Amino acid sequence: MMAIAVSTFGGIQWNGKNFIGNSPTTTDILGPFYRPGAPMRSNIIPTNSTGIPMNLHGTIFDENGEAPLKNALVEIWQCDENEYYDNTSDNYLFRGAVKTGNNGKYDFKTIVPVPYKVDENDDSSWRPAHIHMRVSVPKNQDLITQIYFKGDQYIADDTWAATPEAVNRVLDIVKNSDGEHAVTFDVVLRKEYPLDNNVYDKITGIYDMDDKSNIEFIKNDDLLFIKRNGHLMEGLRYIGNNTFEGGIGNPKVTFELLEKNGTMAVVSFNGKSISGEKFLKY
């Protein structure tokens, strides 16, 4: 596999209304609740929702932060007003997707999200209110990220929201001209550094790891998903040197080609590493 050098991006400026420039929007964790195939719809509020309606809109730009990207697929998902993610129903509650028009703009109608407790028995496990987003478009790197909201009491103690990398993703909720809650989030994508499909054929599959677990690596557009215990846990982007990287504080995976067409994966996370060989391919 050929290592590809990833260039450094420049600064970002404030034009009085929003950030512009050629710095890409930072990534965040996928989380355990992503479901591919959400319906194409801009209104993701179920009819029986009691949440506060909110408009989420913005523009998707190329890696220079200037040219809007048309036909970009924008997916969002979030919990409901009762802290619940719909992970199983055919209704895909509070999940939806739209494609941008020629002007690169997207628009969703949702509700103001609420914080939720990851572990009901752990008062320190609160996550601040957030909305997940994935943006996909050819020739630009897919983006997985989250947006947070100013004034949320749980941001300071959240590993992902409190990092400096998230500072431009902590947003104001304002009232628009119709008196509705509204949030603007513009996105600057990275340039795509694609790998040949033959490489993905070598690295995708199920690996028997040395901690007695199995990890499955799945190609999805230009991302490499990690699937564990039946859930998609993280989306990784290629960063060169046979290595893929997840969102803030999440895994790096380095692949090594072995003799007799074998492949080894080394997963590094929180200062620890596990490794294993692929035992089942597709």
WOUR-V938103 format. One record per backbone hydrogen bond with DSSP energy under -0.5 kcal/mol. CO is the residue of the C=O (numbers start at 1). NH is the residue of the N-H. Records with the same first field share a line. If there is no record, write none. Layout:
# WOUR-V938103
CO: NH, NH
This chain:
# WOUR-V938103
5: 7
11: 22
13: 15, 20
18: 15
20: 13
22: 24
31: 34
35: 38
39: 41, 97
42: 44, 109
44: 46, 94
46: 49
51: 53
52: 112
53: 181
54: 110
55: 183
56: 108
57: 185
58: 106
59: 61, 187
60: 69
61: 189
62: 65
65: 21
66: 68
67: 62
68: 70
69: 72
72: 74, 100
73: 75, 136
74: 98
75: 134
76: 96
77: 132
80: 83
84: 80
85: 87
89: 92
92: 95
93: 86
94: 78
96: 76
97: 41
98: 74
100: 71
101: 104
104: 60
105: 101
106: 58
108: 56, 110
109: 44
110: 54
116: 118, 127
118: 120
119: 122
121: 123
122: 125
125: 118
127: 116
131: 147
132: 77
133: 145
134: 75
135: 143
136: 73
137: 140
139: 192
140: 137
143: 135
144: 28
145: 133
147: 131
148: 171
149: 152
152: 155
155: 158
157: 159
158: 162
163: 166
164: 167
166: 169
167: 170
169: 148, 171
171: 150
172: 174
174: 182
176: 179
180: 176
181: 55
182: 174
183: 57
187: 61, 189
188: 25
190: 141
192: 194
196: 199, 200
197: 201
198: 202
199: 202, 203
200: 204
205: 217
206: 279, 280
207: 209, 215
208: 277
209: 212
213: 209
215: 207
216: 227
217: 205
218: 225
220: 223
223: 220, 225
224: 236
225: 218, 227
226: 233, 234
227: 216
228: 231
231: 228, 233
233: 31
234: 226, 236
236: 224
237: 245
240: 243
242: 255
243: 239, 240
244: 253
245: 237
247: 250
251: 246
252: 268
253: 244
254: 266
256: 264
258: 261
259: 262
262: 258
263: 278
264: 256
265: 267, 276
266: 254, 268
267: 274
268: 252
269: 272
272: 269
274: 267
275: 210
276: 265
277: 208
280: 206
